């Protein structure tokens, strides 16, 4: 029986990233490396020369390659492991023949279920004075090296190559003459084919092609080759897209359905590169590396908060900082402004830690206004005021700058404690200009981070108040936070991988620019509001409607759970039901974080489709 082998290139075939580009972004040399790559693709210089030049710019370290291996896994094409398991079940060997770096490709291959002995990639020689020069001399760093490697396999097997087609035009031509060639997998074509086959970027369309008869020299792309040949094989009963009985995920990793895109008012969608940034080797929480990271993060957090004061980083939800502000900043009696579910939760926390308080109760859907706060403060006796800037349950934004002015005028010694959980990073918040004593937020909303981090900008006044308040606890004690912040540390072990993602996302936010980010949120909100008012209604009072979350009044009495199931199954999207007592009476659309106007236009068009089909 003829031995059959399928050789995959790694970058952009089995993964959705180019390894050298990922390393360059990590090193801050992305543009320089991109220019070098473009020269190779344009045929100006040989590929191997550019390969060496790119590595000389990036100068990867062993830790970088460990991180790249994890990034490969995080960016693996959907069902890559299933596909390779299917090939193994069909008696087909799988190899990786890659110009990528061996130390990163080998762990990824093992995760895929490929024996590392079946990996032909480029090793770095760390013992050499200049390991990047040694790489340039390696045969696999050149197009001829790939051809020779494949030719060696072809001497004893029928070989099909599935390559990325990005920069290997010379290799494709050489290999096509030498052995059977499986066409070029390019992601835009992969997506196009997958839309027809399984409605997701996937390797599954390749399976019928690879398990069919020897393809021979073929030209074209996956769309032109696999579509026709795969269709013929399936119709002829010679292949199937179903997983063979013997195929399974490697190492017993459970299969999880791919979740839909989140248009929730938190957590919101997180960029792939931000998620992937967590796949790095951990550093010690008392190391110089963590101190440098936290120092850099601190400077950029202050830019986002528009504050020259400290910003504490807490491994907790923002609700934890509700407790922190109550414990540290209420020495006498607090005024809790309640106009929705989350402002009421803050009131509950104030009560739970035993702080005396009164409630300024406002109808849900209406804002907290300066006039109402001023009237409540006239009674006197308050040393703290809690207020939510953007009430996530109702989609109402209260005028914090005006409220701050009223507090300063009526009760100058009272601390103003503000929740900006669903506004900071998407709606303009100016901590110092407005005189906010504590401004707290969470990472999973407008900052578009994975959940698990919370932040609080704390004024000198608030820190001085904390010095006079007994029984502050320890985990959320501002004085403990301050002690460790001075050393660029955190009191307890932080969520280090989330700090990696914060580091990346802060750069993305400031690169976009705060003004541009606010304008994008405003544009998304205008579209959703116009759409909602044409079809139903909005729960929030006019003039106070949020730029990050809209609560749509369910005047059509939609079955919101059924709508969400339909959106997830047909459009890979999901919105949020109303919160608390507003469940089913409203549904909430989160237009926040890194979503775009085009994203929310696609969402509202999908809801329109649901309304038309009347599911």
N, C-alpha and C positions, 0 to 999 in steps of 0.2 A: 504494500500500500504506500502511495506517495505521501511523504511527510509534507504537511501544509503549514505555512507560517504566515502570520499577519504582523507586519512591522508598523508601529505607530510612531510618528513624531510626537513629541510631548507638548511643546508650547502651541497654543491655539488649535490643537486637535483634541487632546485629552483634557485640556484646561482652557479656561476663558481668559488667561493672561499670557503675556510674553514675559518669560523670566527675567531677561536682561532689562526690559523696561521697568518691571516691578522693582528690581534692585536699584535701578537708576533713580526712580522716584524716592525710594527709601534713602538714597544717598544725596538727594537734592540736585541731581545732575540730569534730570529727565530731558530737558530741552536739548542739551548737548548730545546725548545718546540718540535722541530721535533724529537729529540732523545727520549723524553718522549712519544710522540705519537707512535713511532715505537715500543717501549716496549709493549704498550697496544695491538697494532695490532699483535705482535708476541706472545701474550698470556702470557707474563712474569708477568704482574701485572693486577689487575682488572681495568676496564675502569674508574670507579668512582674515584679510587685513583689517577690515572694519571690526570684525569680532574681537581681535586683539586690542584695537583702539578703544572700543567700548569698555572692555574689561579694565583697561588701564585708567579710564576715567572713573569707573565705579569702584574699583579696588575692593572687591568683596572680602569679608572676613568669614571665618567658619560659622560664627553666629548668624551672619546674614544668610548663609546657605541653609542653615537649620530653619530659619524663619521662612525662607523661600519654599522649602519643602512643605511647610505647613500651609503656606499661601496656595501652593499648587492644590493641596487637598481641599482647601476652602473654596477654590475656584474650579474644582473638577466639573466637567460637563455632566449634566444630569444623566443618571443611569450608566455612567462610564463603567462602574464596577459590575453592574448587571450585564452589560454588553460583553465585557471580557470574560465573565463567568459563563455566558452563553457560548462564546467561542471555545472555551475550554471544554464545555460539555459536548461540543460538536467535534472534539478531538483536534482542535486547531491550536497550535502554539502561538502565543503572543509575545512579541518583543517590543522594546522601545529602542529606536535608533535616533538619537537626538544630538544636536549641537549644543544642548544645554549642559549645565554643570553637574557632574556625576553626584556630588554630595547632596544636591537638592533633588535630583531625579530618582536616585535609588530608593529613598524612603517613600516617595510618592508611588513608585512602582510596587513596592511591598504593600502599600495600602490598597492598591488596585488589585492585588492578588497575583502580580507578576513576580516570578523569582528574580531577585536582583542579579543573578547570574545571566539573565536575559536582557540586561540593560547595556547598551553601548552608548556612552555619553562621554563628556570631556572632563577628565579629572584635573583638579588644581594640585600642584606640587608645592605644599606649604614649606617644605624644607629648602626650596630654591630661594635665592635672594629676591628674585622677581617672579613669583608664581604665575603672573599674568603673561609674561613673555613665554614661559614654558607652555602655557595653554595654546598660544598662537602656533607653536610647533607641532601640536598634536594633530594627528591625521583627521580626527572627527571634527575639527574646527574648520575644515574646508569642505567644499562640495565634493571634491574627489574622494575625501575620506568616507563620506556617507555612501557613495557609490561602491567603493571597495568593500565596505562592511556588508552591504546588501548583496554584493556579488558573492561574497564568501558564503552567505546563507543559501544563495540560489544554487550553489554547487550541489547541495544535498536536499533541496526542498523546492516546492512551488511557493513563491513568495509574492505577497501582495503588500504594497506600501500605501499607507494612508498618511499623507503629509499635509502640512499647513498651507503650503503654497504662498507664503508671505514673502520670503526672500530666497527661496531655493529654486529659482527657475532653471539654473544650470543643472542642478541635481535631478530635477524632474526629467529633463531631456535625456540625461545620461541613463537614468534608471529605466525610463520608458523603453529605451532601445535594448536594455539588458534583460529585464524580467517583466513579468506581468505587473501592470501598474493600476492601482485602484482609483485613479482620479484624485482630485485635489479637494480636500475638505477645507472650506473657508466659512467663517462663521455666518456671514450674511446668507450664504447659500444653505448652510446647515439649518438656520432658522427658517428659511423659506420652505425647505423640504419638510422640516419637522412640523411646521404649521399644518401641513396636509396630513402627516402621519399621526402625530401624537400631541400636537398643539403645545410643544415645549422644545427648547433647545436640547438636543439629545443625540446620542449615538445610535439609538435604536434603528433609524433608517439604514444604517450601514450593515446591520446584521444579515439581512437576506442576501445582500450583495457578497459579503465575505464568506458566507457558508455555502454559496452556490458553486457552480463549476468554475474552473480556472478562467479568470476574466480575459487574460491576454492583454496586449498593449491597447489601451483605450485612451482617448482624449476627452477633455471636457471637465466638468465640475461634478460635485456630488449630485446636484439637482438634475443634470442632464444624464448622468450615468446611473446613479443608484436608483433614481425615480423609475426609469424605464426598466432597468434590469431587475430591480427589486420587485416591481409590480409583476413582471413576467414570472419570476420565481414563485411568488406567493400564489398567483393565479394558477400556476402549474402544480401547486402543492409541494414544491421542492424546498420551501423555506417558510418560516413563520416569524412574526414579530413577537410572539408569545415567548416568555422565558422558558427554556427547556427545563424538564423536571429536575435535572441535576444541578441547575444553576442556582446560586444563592449569593447573598452578600458575604464578603470576606469577614472572617472573625466574628460572625454572628451579630453584626451590627444591625439593629432592628430597622425595618423599613418604615419611614415616616412620610406621610403625604406632604407634598410641597405646599406650604401655606400661601394664601393669596396675598396680594399687595395690600398694605394697610393704609386705608384712608380714615383712620381712627383719630380722635383727639388725644392720642398717646396710648401706647407707644406708636410711633410712626415709622415709616420705612427708613432703613439705614442703608447708606451706600455700600456697595460690595467692598470697596477698598477700605472703608472704615471697619466693616466686620472683619475683613481679612487681616487688618493691622493687629488684631488680638492674637494672631497665630505666631507669636514670637516667644523666644525663650524668656522666662521670668528673670527679673533682677531682684536683688535683695531690697527689702523695704527700709533698710537703714544704710544702703550703699550710696556711694557718690553718684552712681548712675541715676538713682531715684531722686536724689536731691537736684541734680541738673534738670531732670525731666519736670519735676514739680516747680522749680524756679521758672522754667520756660512757660509752663502752663499758667502760672500765676500772672505773669505779665499779660498774656493774651486774654485770660479771663477778665482782667480789669478793663481791657479795651471793650469787651463785649458788654460788660455791666456799666460802662461809661462811669468808671469810678477810679479814684486814686487810692481808695481804701483797700483793705485786705479782702480777699474772697476765700472763704473756707471751703475745702473739698471734703465731702462726707460720703463714705460708702454706705448709702442708705437710700431710701426713697425720700422725696421732698417732705413727706409726712413726718419723717424723723426730725426735720428742721422746724416743723410746727412745734414739736416738743422742745427743741433747743431754744427757740425764741421765747416760749412761755417760761421755761425754767430760768433763763438768763436775764430776761428783760422786763418781767412783771414783778415789781417789788411791792406794789400796792394793789390797785384794781385796774383791770383792763376793760376797754370797750371793744366788743367783738361785733364787727359789721357783717351781717349774714344776709346774702341775697341769692343763695344757691347751695348745692350739696357740699361743695368743698370748703366754702367759707363756714358752713355749719360744722364740718368736720374739725376745722381749726378751733371753733368754739368748744367742741367736745374734748379736744386735747387740752385746752386751757383748763377746763373743768377737771379733767382726769389727773392733772398734776397738782390739783388743789389750789389753783389761783382764783381769787375773787374776781368776778367779772359781771358785766351787764351786757345785754344783747341789743343791738340796733337792728331790728327785724325789718327787712325790706321784701316786698313781693318778688318772687322768682320771675325772672325776665326783665326786671328793672335794675338800673344801676345804683350803686352807692354814689351819692353826690356830695359835694362840699357842703351844701346847705344842710342836708340831713345830718352830716357829721358835726357841723358847727352847732346845730341845735342840741344834739345829744351831749356834746362836750360842755355846753353851757351849765349843765348840772354840776360840773366840777368833780374833782376827786379821782381823775383817771391819770395814770402814769404811763399807759401804753394803749395803742389802738391797733387792732388787727384788721386788715382789709385784703380782699383778693382783687388783683388788678383785672384778671381775665377769668371769669367764672366758667370753667370748662363744662359744667352741667347745663348751662343755659345759653352759652355763646354771647355773654354780655361783657363788654369792656367798660370799666368804671374810670372816671377821669382822675387818675392818681395825682397828677401835678396840682390840680385844683384842690383835691382833698389834703394834700401835704401842706399847701398854703393855709388852708383853714385850720389845720391842727397847730401849725406854728403860731398862728395868730391867737387862737383861743386857749391853747394849752401848750405853751412853749416848752415845758419840761417833759411832756409826754413823748415817748418814743413811737415812731410810726413804723409798723412791722407789716411788710407787704409780700404777698404771695404773687410771684410772676411765673408760676409753673408753666402755664400754657401761653405765655406771651414773650418772655425774654428770648431774644434771638430771632423773633418773627415780627414783633411790634416794638416800636421805639420805647425804650426804658432808659431814663437818665438818672442814675442813682444819686450822684453828687449834686447835679443841678436842681433836682427836686427835693433834696434833703431827706432821703429815705434812710432810716436808721438800720433796718435789716431788710434786705431784698433777697428772697430765697427762690430757688427754682430747681427743677429736675432736668436730667439730661435727655429724657426720652421723648420730648415733645418738639418744640421749635428748634432745639439744638441738634435734633436728629441723631442721637446717640443710642446705643443699646441701654436698656434700663439698668439702674444700679448705682448711679452717682447723683448726688445732689450738691448744690452750691449755695453759699450765702455771702453776700457782700455785707459787711458789718462796719458801722461807723465807730468813730472814737467814743461818741456818747454812749452807744450801746455797750461797748466793751467796758467803759467805766461803770455803767450801771451794773453789769454782771459782777464786778468786783464787790459790790455791796449787797448782792443777793445771796442768801445762804441756800444750801441744799440744791445745788445745780446738777447733781449727779456727776458722772464722769465722762461717759461716752460723748455727750453733747455739750460739755462744758466749754464755753467760748474761751475761757482762760487757758484751758488745756490745748485747744486748737491753736491759740495764739503762740503758746510756748513752742509748739512743734513747727508752726509756720515760719517762725524766725529762723529755724534750721532747715527750712525747705523740706519738711517731713510731715507726716500725718501722725496723730496720736497712736492709732492702732494700725495693723496691717491693712493697707487699702486694696481695692480691687485693681491689681496692677495691670491686668490685661485691658480693663476699661480705661485706665489712664492712657494706654497706647492709643486706643480709639479716640479719646478726647484730644490727644496731641495732634492726630491727623485731622480731625474734624475742625478744630479751632483754626488750623491753617486754611482749610477750605472756606470757612465762614468769613475770615478776614480777607481772603483772596477775592471772594465775591464782593465784599464791602457791605457794611451794615446798611447803608442807605439803599443799595440795590436789593439787599435781602428783604428789607421792609417793603420796598416797592413791589417786589414779586409776591409777597404775601398779600398785599393790598389788592393786586390784580387778580390773584386767585379768588379772594373773598368776593370781589365785585362780580366775577362770573357766577359763583355759586349763589350769591344773593339774588342776582337777576333771574337766574334759572328757578330758584325756589319760589320767588314771588310770582312768577308766571304760572306755576303749576300748583303751588300750595300756599304756604305762608312761613314766616320766620317767627320764632318764639321770642327773640330778644327785641327790646324796644328800639324803635327807629332812632338813629343817631348814636346808638351805643352798641352796635353790632360788631362782633369780633372779626379781626383780620386773620385769625388762625383756626377758628372752629365755628361752624354754623349749626345751630339747632333748628332743624326744619320741622314746623308744625305739621303733623300727619293728618291734614284735613281730608285726604283721600282714603283714610283708614286702611292703609297698606298693611299687609302682614309683613312686618319688618324682618322677622326671622326667615320667612320664605324668600323675601327679596335678597337677603344676604346670602342664602344658600345658592340662589340663582346667579347672583353676581360672581360668587366664588367659582362656581362650576363653569360659567360661560365667559367670564371676562377677567378672572384672576384678580378680583377686587373684593373688598369688604369695607362697610361703613359701620358705625356704632349705633346701637339702639339708644333711646333716651335714658338718662341716668336717674336712678331712684324713682321718685313718684312720677317722673316724666317718661318712664319706660312705655313704649308703644304709642304714647301721645306725641312723641317727637322721635326723630332720628338725627344723629349728629355726623357731620362730614368734617373730618380734619383736613384742612388745606394748610399744612404746616411743614416745617422742616425743609427737606430738599425736593418736595413736590414742585411741579411747574404748572403753569396755566394749561399747557397741553394735557397734562395728567388729569387735571380736574375736568377739563372739557371731555376727555374720554370717559371719565366716571359718570358725569351727568348724562352723556349720550347713552351709556349702558343702562342707567336707571330709566331713561325714556324708553329704551327698548323693552325693559321689563314691564313698564306700564302699558305698552302697546300689546305685548303678547298676552298680558293678563293671566300670568301664571298663578 
